[in-house]
Amino acid sequence: MRIIVLARRLQLLEALPGPPWLLPDPDLSKTLAGIFQREFEDPDPNRFRRWWRRMGRTYIKLFANAGGRRSIPRSVRLAMA
């Protein structure tokens, strides 16, 4: 995981073991967690409910993308070489 983070931060996308959009993105995950925590800590519960109704599905999809794929097909990995 450290190599993936380093390659992303240095913009060396050729060094990644697959396409960047299929690999985990810890920086995005950290950013999303900070936004969620800020919204959740608001003392007004109705504000959080409104926010979740508006952004909930999008937020779940973003978290799934930040986690990356469980496995990358061999054909995709070979095409990256």
ChimeraX attribute file (.defattr): number of C-alpha atoms within 10 A of each C-alpha:
attribute: neighborCount
match mode: 1-to-1
recipient: residues
	/A:1	9
	/A:2	8
	/A:3	11
	/A:4	20
	/A:5	15
	/A:6	13
	/A:7	14
	/A:8	18
	/A:9	11
	/A:10	9
	/A:11	11
	/A:12	11
	/A:13	14
	/A:14	13
	/A:15	15
	/A:16	18
	/A:17	16
	/A:18	20
	/A:19	15
	/A:20	14
	/A:21	11
	/A:22	16
	/A:23	20
	/A:24	19
	/A:25	19
	/A:26	17
	/A:27	13
	/A:28	15
	/A:29	16
	/A:30	13
	/A:31	11
	/A:32	17
	/A:33	14
	/A:34	12
	/A:35	11
	/A:36	15
	/A:37	11
	/A:38	11
	/A:39	17
	/A:40	16
	/A:41	10
	/A:42	11
	/A:43	9
	/A:44	10
	/A:45	12
	/A:46	10
	/A:47	13
	/A:48	17
	/A:49	14
	/A:50	11
	/A:51	14
	/A:52	16
	/A:53	10
	/A:54	11
	/A:55	11
	/A:56	13
	/A:57	11
	/A:58	11
	/A:59	16
	/A:60	12
	/A:61	11
	/A:62	14
	/A:63	17
	/A:64	13
	/A:65	17
	/A:66	20
	/A:67	16
	/A:68	16
	/A:69	13
	/A:70	9
	/A:71	8
	/A:72	14
	/A:73	10
	/A:74	10
	/A:75	8
	/A:76	11
	/A:77	13
	/A:78	10
	/A:79	9
	/A:80	13
	/A:81	9
